[in-house]
Amino acid sequence: MIAGIWETYQDYLESDDWKEKRNIILADNPFCFICKNKSTVVHHKTYKRVGCERTRDLMALCYYCHHDFHNEPKKILIKLEWLSN
């Protein structure tokens, strides 16, 4: 159970509550935190408070950086290092 309301994480992601949070984060952060392209995805930095997230628990990313975050984290580290130079 997520926040005592949703059976699964997927149920939560399909909920109006998540869609509203997602839309607010994307409106406030129109550019990907990593590469600065258009943000299209909201990433949970922590899953501790799923369903009761704080703004700082979420990060706006583009599709590609979100994919890399989950599947190829070394690419994210390289991108961040490159951007800091």
C-alpha positions in Angstrom: 0.0 0.0 0.0 1.2 3.5 -0.9 0.2 6.2 1.5 -2.7 3.9 2.6 -4.5 4.7 -0.7 -2.9 3.0 -3.7 -2.3 -0.7 -4.1 0.8 -0.3 -6.3 3.3 2.3 -7.4 1.8 2.1 -10.9 -1.7 2.8 -9.5 -0.2 5.9 -7.8 1.4 7.1 -11.1 -1.9 6.8 -12.8 -3.8 8.8 -10.1 -5.0 12.3 -10.4 -2.9 13.2 -7.3 0.3 12.2 -9.0 -0.7 13.9 -12.3 -1.3 17.1 -10.5 2.0 17.0 -8.7 3.8 16.1 -11.9 2.2 19.0 -13.8 3.2 21.4 -11.1 6.8 20.2 -11.0 7.1 20.3 -14.8 5.5 23.8 -15.0 7.9 25.1 -12.3 10.9 23.3 -13.9 10.5 23.4 -17.7 14.1 22.3 -18.3 15.8 19.0 -17.5 17.9 19.3 -14.3 20.8 17.4 -16.0 21.0 18.5 -19.7 18.7 21.6 -19.8 16.5 20.2 -22.6 12.7 20.3 -22.2 11.7 18.4 -19.1 9.0 15.7 -19.7 9.4 13.3 -16.7 9.3 13.8 -13.0 11.8 11.5 -11.2 11.5 10.5 -7.5 14.9 11.2 -5.9 13.6 9.1 -2.9 10.8 6.6 -2.6 10.5 7.2 1.2 7.4 9.4 0.9 5.7 8.2 -2.3 2.2 9.5 -2.2 3.2 12.3 0.3 6.3 13.6 -1.6 7.9 16.9 -0.7 9.0 19.1 -3.6 12.6 18.3 -2.9 11.9 14.6 -3.4 11.2 15.2 -7.1 13.3 16.2 -10.0 12.2 17.3 -13.5 14.2 15.5 -16.3 14.0 14.9 -20.0 13.0 11.4 -21.2 16.7 10.5 -22.0 18.2 11.6 -18.7 15.4 9.8 -16.8 16.2 6.6 -18.8 19.9 7.0 -18.1 19.2 7.7 -14.4 17.6 4.3 -14.1 19.5 2.3 -16.6 22.9 3.9 -17.2 23.8 6.0 -14.1 27.4 6.4 -15.2 26.2 8.5 -18.1 24.5 10.9 -15.7 27.7 11.3 -13.7 29.6 12.0 -17.0 27.0 14.6 -18.0 27.1 16.3 -14.6 30.9 16.4 -14.6 30.9 17.8 -18.1 28.3 20.5 -17.2 30.3 21.6 -14.1 33.4 22.4 -16.3 
